[in-house]
Amino acid sequence: LQRGQLGPDYLADFSSRGPTADGRIKPEVVAPGKFLVSAGAIPSEIGECDSTVNQDPVPFPGGFRAGLLSLAGTSMATPAVSGTAAMIRQYFEEGWYPVGTKGSGEQI
């Protein structure tokens, strides 16, 4: 993270924030979703998504540079949340809980 993009003040201003009108704390899940760098492939260029090959710095928020782009929103947060959920599911499915070694617990 750069330029102070850390902490509760960095939650996207367009994100659903709590508390709700009835006092519930929201959101239940928080993931990075603002100015994340992702591949913005340029098929005609080799190594286009590698800033070390092109020797260009990463793009500024909302920008595009050297086959990389910086975007914000649920489309950027969803991969982080879904990957984390898959890892948690695998942890329980393979019986890692409660000892922390595979097969040590009851599989779900």
N, C-alpha and C positions, 0 to 999 in steps of 0.2 A: 504494500500500500504506500501511496505517496501523498504528499501535500496534506497531511492531517486527516486522511480518509479512514479514521479508525474510531470506534466507539459509538455510543447510542445516538450522537448527533449526526452520524453518517447514514442512518437509516433513510432510505429514499423518501423524499418528501411526497412522492406520488403513491407510496405504499400505504396499505391499510394499517393504521396505528390505533392503539388503544389509549386509554380505556374506552369501552363502548358506553353507550348511553345508560345501560343497566349495570355498569361497573366492572364488567369482565375485562381482564387484561388481554390485549391482542398485540401482535399476532402470536400464534402458537409456534410457528416456525419462521426463523429469520435466516436469510442467506444473502451472500453478496449479490447484488443485482444492479449496481450502478457503476458505470465506467469500467467494465471488465474487458480485458483484451482477449480477442478471439481471432481465429483464422478468417481471413477475407481473401480466399484464394484468387490468384490471377493465373488461370490455367496455362497461359502462354509463357510464363516465367518459371524457371527452375529455382527452387529454394525461396519462392516468393513469400513464404510465411516465416522465414527465419531472419530476424533482424540482425543476427551476427554475420550472416552471409552478406546482406545488403548494407551492413554497418549503419543502419538507421536506428535511432532510438524508437521506443514504443510510441504509439500515437497518443496525443493528448486526448482527454475525455471528449467523446463524440467524434473523434477524428479517424483517419485512415492513413496508414503509412506502411510501405514495404510488405504488402499482403496481410497486414494485421489491422484490425479495426477495434475501436472502443465503443461499446454500446451500453445501454441501460435498459432494464425492464425484466419482466418475468421470463422472457426468452433467454436471458443470460443467467438467471437464478435457478431455473428449473433443472438444468443438468447437475448442478451441485447438490440440490435437494434429492433428486431421484437417485443419484449415485450413492449418497449417504444412506438413504432408505434401503437400497439394495444390499449394502454392506451390513447394516443392522439386521436385516432379515437373514442373511447368510450366517451371521454370528449365532443366531438362535437356531436356525435350521440344522447347522452342523454340530450343535450341542456344546458350544464353547462356554455357555453360562452354567454354573456360577464360578467355576474354578479358573477358567481362562485357557484351558487346553482343549483342543479339538476332540470331540467325542466324550468328554468328561461329564457332560450333563445330559439331561433328557432332550432328545431332539423333538422339535415341534413339528 
